[in-house]
Amino acid sequence: MLREGGEDSAAIETLQVAVNLCAAQFGSFHPQTIAAAHELALALRSAGNANQAIGVLDRALNALASSLESEHPIRADLLCTLGEIMLEQGHWAVATFVYREALDLRVRRLGANHESSLATKGDLSSVLFQLGDMAEAAQLEQEAFEGVVIHLGNTHPVSCVLAWNRAQRYVDGGDSDSAKAIVAKHLLWLLAEDDARLAEDQKTIRALLAERLGWDAASVC
């Protein structure tokens, strides 16, 4: 939670000043102002102020929608952050809607095989699994996983997250052998990798791999 007068509060105040300065210099609709607002929303979320973060994201999205920048790639970044917050709060249906819009935008702007598009497709599939829409979820998960294997390779952070989540799907379905095969083929290299060469998601997955004693203790990354 936000610590009044502490580091979180000071950082948020600094980011709010940055948003105001960008708005004064470039205008509320400018991508640089929107980017500053996104950083503010991330800080608010990290500090435990999810509702305030949602408010900042909504205002930024509305500003983009009202401008000539409505198709700017940063819109997808805002949507994905909003989707993550919706997931954290258990709003699965809203998260699905948000991720669909983000995926559509990223595919149109970046292509279906871009790392951001593949990551968003994986996120959408995870939400659909939670909602019980198994057919579409499985199709999207398959497309995303095959996409990262072909276009990004095993060592990319997005590939690691999708491989971990796929292994967990097998665990949930009672197929531990297939889960172990995914780990052996796509993730075991993490255990021997230099920490400085790993992204945060990869460090999280490596820690789970190192600490885990049984597949039934796993959780989706």
N, C-alpha and C positions, 0 to 999 in steps of 0.2 A: 504494500500500500504506500501511498504518497506520504513522505515524512516531511511535515511542515517545517520549513526553514532548513531542510537538509539538502543533500546532493540532488535528489530527484526534483525537488521544488525549484532549486536554482537552475537546473538544466531546462526544465519546462518553461520557466520565465524567460530564459535566454532564447529558446526556440520561438516563444510567442513574440518576442521583440523582433526576431528575424523575419517572421511572417509579416508583421506590421510594416517593417522596413521595405520588404519586397513589394508589398501591396502599394505602398506610397510611391515607390520608384517605378514599378513596372505595371501596376494595376492588379486587381484581384483575380483576373482571368489568366494572367501570364503563367506559363508552365513553371517558371522559377518560383513564383509565389505558391503555386500548387505543390511543388516539391518540398518547399519549406513547411507547408501545412502537413504534408505526409510525415515528415520527420517529427513534427509536434505530436501527431496522432500516435506514432510509434512510441514516443516517450511517455505519453499519457497511458497508453495500454500497458507498457512495461511497469509503470508506477502503480497500476491497479485501478486506474480511472477509465474503465472501459466505456462508460456512457459518455464521458467527455470526448474520448477518442472517436466514438461513433459520430458525435456532433461535428467534430472537425472534419471528418471524412465526408459526411453528408454535405457540408457546406462547400468543400473542395469539389466534390462531384457535381454539385449543382452549378458551381461557377464554370466548370468545364462544359457542362451541357448548354450553358447560356452563351458560350463563346464560339469562335471559329476553331478552337482547339479541342472540340468534343471528341475527336478521334485520336488525340495525342496518346502515345504509349503509356504515359504516366497514369492514365485513367485505369488501365488494367492493374497497375501497382496498387492504386487506391482500392479497387474492388477486391483484390486478393487479401489485402490487410483487413478490409471489412469482413470478408468471408471467414478469415481466421478468428476474428472476434465473435462472429455469429456461431461458429463451431464451439468456441470456448463456453459460450452461454447456452449451448444446446438448441439453438434455433436452426435446425437442420434444413427445413424447407427454404428459409431465407438464404442460407448459405448456398444451397443448390442454385437458386436464382442468380445470386451474385457471381458464383464461379462460372456459370454458363455464359454470362455476359463477358466476363474477363477472358474466358477461353476463346469466344468468338472474336473478340477484339485482337487478341494476341495472334491467333491464326491468320486473320486478315492482314495484320500489320507486319508480322515477323515470319509467318510461315508455320506449317504444321509441325515441322521437325526442329524448330528452335527450342533451346533448353527451357525458356519461360513457358512456351506453349505446352511442352511435354509435362513440365511440373504442374501446371494448372490442370491439365487433363487428369493427372494422377490425383490431385486434390479433389476434383469433382467426382472421380470414381469412388474415393473414400467416403464422401458424403452420401453418395447414392447407395453404397453398401450399408451405411447406417440407417438409411430410410427403407431398406429392404427391396430396392429396385435392382435386383441381382443381375438381371440380363444386361441392362445397359451398363451397370457398374462393371461387370466382368468384361464387357466389350471394350470400354474405355481404358480399363486397367491393362488389358492385353495390348492395346494399341500404344499406350504410354510406355509400357515396359519394353516392348519390342523396339519402339522408337529410340529409347535411350541406349539400348544395347547396340543398335546399328549406328546411330548418329553421334552419340556422346562417349560411348565406351564405359568400361567398368569403373574407372577412377573418377568420374565426374560426380560431384555431390548429389545432383538430381538422380543419377543412376543408383547411387547408394540408397537413397531414401526409398525409391520405388522398388528396389530389390528387397530391402528390409520389409516393406509393407506387403510385398508379394509373399515372402516367407511367412509372414504372420497370417495371411489368408489361408495358407496351407495348414498352419498350426490350428487355426480356428475350425478348419474342416476335418481335423483329425489325421492329416497326412504329414506326419513329422519327417518322414523320409524325403519327401519332395522339398520341405522347408529346409532341411539340412543340405540338400543338394544345391539349392539357391545360394545359401550362405557360403558353401564351399567354393562355388564357381564365381560368385560376384562380390563377396564381402570379407572373406578371411584375410585378404591382403591388408586390410585396415589394421590388424593386430600388430603387424610388423612395421607399419609406416611411421615416419617421423611426425611427431605432433605438430610441428611448425608447418607441415605441408598439408594439413587437413583443414577443411572448413568446419564450422561449428556443428552442422548436421552430421558430418562424418565422425566427429569426436563423440557425439552423443551415441551414434550407432556402435562405434568401437567400444565404448564403455558398457553398453548393454551386452555386447558379445562377450566381453571379458568377464563380466560379473555373473552372467547367467549360468545356472546349473541345470536347468531343465526348460524344454520348449514351452511348457505350460505357463511359465512365468513371464512370457514375452508380452510386449505392448506395442501398438502401432506408433511409429515415430511421427 
